[in-house]
Amino acid sequence: MGFLGKGAMAGEVLQLHGVGVRRDGAALLRDVDWTVNEDERWVIIGPNGAGKTTLLQVAAAMLHPSEGEVSILGERLGRTDVFDLRPRIGFTSAAVAEKVPKNEKVIDLVLTASYAIIGRWREEYDSTDLTRAVELLDALGCADLIRRTFSTLSEGERKRVMIARALMPDPELLLLDEPAAGLDLGGREDLVTRLGRLAEDPMAPAMVLVTHHVEEVPEAFTHALLLRRGSVAAMGKVDEVFTPEHLSDCFGLPLTVDRQNGRWYARAVR
């Protein structure tokens, strides 16, 4: 898969220092320190309720922290216009997909990402926009879906189309919230392979992927962050974080961990 963009900005694209998020008296995140550099591909992993999606929403400038400092693409959250910042971030999640109008055509769904909107109205797009949208869809195996409506797609097709949409504005940071959730084995493996190819592309932006499962981590992902109960349990290079000790502690049960042909596997100790 050839990424068609100009590449990410140099240096650090994401910095969190002492970040906490509280809602209705509950601490969703606690004292998170985290830095993502432009050439890194991160996976955030942890059990349900660990704070993974909350952390990604902070990174996407969709949620302001209750405490701490956040800098995204050189802009300090709280001191910048998030409506100018968000188009520089590619973000895909189930919540975004749920906002797509029932009869929205696939090609229009991808094109409207240029304006950071969902639902085509009267915007004008030139031939360069159309070419980029078609090439991104083709790279993600969706060339035959261009004239289909989003509501008629399978779950796997929807996930791939939404990633094409996230890439459309040539983002400097790409955030993927559980992109393989709900997919069957074939759909998962196809998507993980395509994300692995994207991660290998030096012109691709910095990437952060949220998942519950180490089996869904594509090859070429360089770093991992483990979350447990809103706090960082471990972070660093993938092979230093994905150990039986770290993952067992994160998920609260004894695990064995293996790596084969660049892919990770974890199983409960019997």
C-alpha positions in Angstrom: 0.0 0.0 0.0 1.5 3.3 -1.0 0.6 6.2 1.2 0.0 9.3 -0.9 0.8 12.0 1.5 3.6 14.3 2.3 4.6 12.6 5.5 4.3 13.7 9.1 5.8 16.8 10.7 9.3 16.4 12.1 9.9 15.6 15.7 7.2 15.1 18.4 3.6 14.9 17.2 2.0 14.2 20.5 3.0 15.1 24.1 1.0 14.4 27.3 2.3 15.4 30.7 0.4 14.5 33.9 -2.9 14.1 32.0 -6.0 13.0 33.9 -9.6 12.8 32.9 -12.5 12.8 35.4 -16.2 12.3 34.6 -18.9 12.3 37.3 -16.4 11.7 40.0 -14.7 8.8 38.3 -11.1 8.9 37.2 -10.9 7.7 33.6 -7.2 8.5 33.2 -4.6 9.2 35.9 -1.3 11.0 35.5 -0.5 9.9 31.9 2.9 10.9 30.5 3.3 9.9 26.9 5.2 11.2 23.8 4.7 10.0 20.2 7.3 10.9 17.6 6.7 11.3 13.9 8.3 8.0 12.8 6.6 5.8 15.5 3.7 3.5 15.3 2.0 2.9 18.7 -0.5 0.4 19.9 -2.6 1.1 23.1 -3.8 -2.1 24.7 -5.6 -3.0 27.9 -8.8 -4.5 29.3 -12.3 -3.1 28.9 -12.7 0.1 30.9 -8.9 0.8 31.0 -9.3 4.2 29.4 -8.0 3.4 26.0 -10.7 5.2 24.0 -10.6 8.2 26.4 -6.9 8.5 25.8 -7.4 8.4 22.0 -10.1 11.1 22.2 -7.6 13.3 24.1 -5.0 12.7 21.4 -7.6 13.5 18.7 -8.4 16.9 20.3 -12.0 15.6 20.9 -11.7 15.7 24.7 -10.0 18.1 27.0 -8.2 16.7 30.0 -9.3 17.6 33.5 -5.7 18.1 34.5 -2.3 18.0 32.8 -0.9 19.4 29.5 -1.5 18.1 26.0 0.4 19.2 22.8 -0.8 17.9 19.5 1.2 18.6 16.3 3.0 21.5 18.1 -0.3 23.0 19.3 -1.2 23.2 23.0 -4.7 21.9 23.7 -6.7 24.7 25.4 -4.6 27.4 23.6 -5.4 26.6 20.0 -8.5 26.4 17.8 -9.4 22.7 17.8 -11.4 23.2 14.6 -8.1 24.1 12.8 -6.2 21.3 14.5 -8.6 18.4 14.0 -8.4 18.3 10.1 -4.6 17.6 10.6 -5.5 14.4 12.5 -6.9 11.3 10.9 -9.4 9.7 13.4 -11.6 6.7 13.0 -13.8 4.9 15.5 -17.2 3.2 15.8 -18.7 6.5 17.1 -17.6 8.3 13.9 -19.0 5.6 11.7 -22.4 5.8 13.5 -22.7 9.5 12.4 -22.6 8.6 8.6 -25.9 9.4 6.9 -27.7 6.2 5.8 -27.5 6.9 2.1 -24.1 8.5 1.9 -22.1 7.1 -1.0 -18.6 5.7 -0.2 -16.8 8.2 -2.5 -18.6 11.1 -0.9 -17.8 9.9 2.6 -14.1 9.8 1.8 -14.2 13.2 0.0 -15.9 15.1 2.8 -13.0 14.3 5.1 -11.2 17.1 3.3 -13.6 19.5 5.1 -13.6 17.5 8.3 -17.4 17.0 7.9 -19.7 14.0 7.5 -22.5 14.2 4.9 -21.9 15.8 1.5 -23.8 18.9 0.8 -22.7 21.6 -1.7 -18.9 21.5 -1.3 -16.9 21.5 -4.5 -14.1 19.0 -5.1 -11.5 19.1 -7.8 -10.1 16.2 -9.8 -7.1 16.0 -7.5 -9.4 15.3 -4.5 -11.4 12.7 -6.5 -8.2 11.0 -7.7 -6.8 10.8 -4.1 -10.1 9.4 -2.7 -10.2 6.7 -5.4 -6.6 5.8 -5.0 -6.9 5.5 -1.2 -10.0 3.3 -1.5 -8.2 1.2 -4.1 -5.2 0.8 -1.7 -7.5 -0.5 1.0 -9.3 -2.9 -1.3 -12.4 -0.9 -1.7 -12.3 0.2 -5.4 -15.4 -1.7 -6.2 -17.4 0.0 -3.4 -17.1 3.6 -4.6 -20.7 4.0 -5.7 -22.2 1.9 -2.9 -23.9 3.5 0.0 -22.2 3.1 3.4 -25.2 1.4 4.9 -25.0 -1.5 2.5 -21.4 -2.4 3.3 -20.2 -5.3 5.5 -18.5 -4.5 8.8 -15.1 -5.2 7.2 -15.8 -3.0 4.2 -16.9 -0.2 6.5 -13.7 -0.4 8.6 -11.6 -0.1 5.5 -13.6 2.7 4.0 -13.4 4.7 7.3 -9.6 4.3 7.3 -9.5 5.6 3.7 -11.5 8.6 4.9 -9.1 9.1 7.9 -6.2 9.3 5.4 -8.0 11.6 2.9 -6.9 15.0 4.4 -3.2 13.8 4.4 -3.0 13.8 8.3 0.1 14.2 10.3 -1.3 11.9 13.0 -3.5 8.8 12.4 -5.6 7.5 15.2 -7.4 4.2 14.9 -9.8 3.1 17.7 -10.3 -0.7 17.5 -10.3 -1.0 13.7 -10.6 -4.8 13.8 -13.5 -5.0 16.3 -16.4 -7.0 15.0 -14.5 -8.5 12.1 -14.4 -12.2 11.2 -11.1 -13.9 10.9 -10.6 -13.2 7.2 -11.6 -9.6 7.6 -9.3 -9.1 10.5 -6.3 -10.6 8.8 -6.9 -8.6 5.6 -7.2 -5.4 7.6 -4.2 -6.1 9.9 -2.1 -6.9 6.8 -3.1 -3.6 5.1 -2.3 -1.6 8.3 1.0 -3.3 8.5 1.9 -2.2 4.9 0.8 1.3 5.8 2.9 1.3 9.0 6.0 0.3 6.9 5.6 3.3 4.6 8.1 6.0 5.6 5.7 8.6 4.1 2.8 7.5 6.4 2.0 9.7 9.4 2.6 8.7 13.0 0.1 6.1 14.0 -1.7 5.1 17.2 -4.0 2.0 17.2 -6.2 1.0 20.1 -7.1 -2.7 20.6 -7.9 -5.3 23.2 -5.9 -8.0 21.5 -2.2 -8.4 20.8 -3.2 -10.6 17.8 -4.6 -7.5 16.1 -1.3 -5.6 16.3 0.2 -5.3 12.7 3.8 -5.9 11.9 6.0 -2.8 11.8 4.3 -1.3 14.9 7.2 0.0 17.0 5.9 0.9 20.4 3.2 -0.1 22.9 1.4 1.4 25.9 -0.5 -0.8 28.3 -3.3 0.8 30.3 -5.0 -0.6 33.4 -7.6 1.3 35.4 -6.7 4.6 33.7 -3.0 4.4 34.5 0.0 3.4 32.4 1.1 -0.1 33.3 4.0 -0.1 30.9 5.2 1.7 27.8 8.1 1.5 25.4 9.2 -0.6 22.4 6.8 -3.4 21.6 9.2 -6.3 22.3 10.0 -4.8 25.7 6.4 -4.2 26.6 4.7 -7.4 25.3 6.2 -9.7 27.9 4.3 -12.3 29.9 5.0 -10.2 33.1 3.6 -6.9 31.7 0.6 -8.4 29.9 -0.3 -10.7 32.8 -0.2 -7.7 35.2 -2.2 -5.6 32.8 -5.0 -8.1 32.2 -5.0 -9.6 35.7 -4.3 -13.2 34.8 -1.3 -15.4 34.0 -0.5 -15.2 30.2 2.0 -16.8 27.9 3.2 -14.5 25.0 4.7 -15.6 21.7 5.7 -13.9 18.5 5.7 -15.7 15.1 6.5 -14.1 11.8 6.2 -10.6 13.3 2.8 -11.2 14.8 2.0 -11.5 18.5 -0.1 -14.1 20.4 -1.2 -14.3 24.0 -2.9 -17.2 25.8 -4.0 -17.9 29.4 -1.6 -20.2 31.3 -3.3 -23.6 31.9 
